Amino acid sequence: MLRKLPWREIRAEAVFFAGLFFVFMVFRTTAYGMYHIPSESMLPTLAVGDRIAVNKFAYGYSRYSTPFSVGPELATPTGRIFAQLPKRGDIVVFKNPHTGQTTIKRVIGLPGDALQLRYGRLYINGALTERDYEKSYRYREHSSGAIALVGLFNEALPGGAGHDILERTDNGAADDYGPVTIPENNLFVMGDNRDNSLDSRFNDPGVGLLPVKYLVGRAERIVFSTNIARREDGLTKHAGKWLSSLR
């Protein structure tokens, strides 16, 4: 026979779980959050299904640091408190100013930078950004399942370490852009999969120039993924069950 819980025990349990939820929300707002990668725009760095830990105190806080973007806009020049600018090359999570969706891209341009793309090549403050071809690369497009054949390059941003990018062509829709000077308190962000990324080269439904108030935090590491381990060519085998796709 089930024992009826007295009101005092019920209240104690409710207070405990309410406190636990409060601590969790504070942690998610001020310390770390976890986000998943929904598209291949950051290949080869991040794949669809990757779950990443995001450092929320790296750039300070705004209303967009909260899980549901609640609260008023902050009356500061940046729209943030304890504000710090990202470094060029940081991978950042932010709210898309046009759609409100949580988005992830790499910081390419900082306030005051003059930025331009000509025939797919990136110029920052008049200097050509070096890139070296490494190999051909194939990946399966998430939406259609088609195989994309692209080139994999290592790109070296000014003052930063090199990172890999993918290029399908240097004559695509966004391979000629600018010149533009990045305004104060704004960033220019791009996906590493350059010909498959709606980023600062595009306005709605892209990102356009990104006001820093929309930053959520800095992507720190892949915690786990529901995409099976990628082979060197970027393709994956079919995952029959969800658990078999964990990596």
Order of alpha helices (4+ residues) and beta strands (2+ residues): alpha-beta-beta-beta-beta-beta-beta-beta-beta-beta-beta-beta-beta-beta-beta
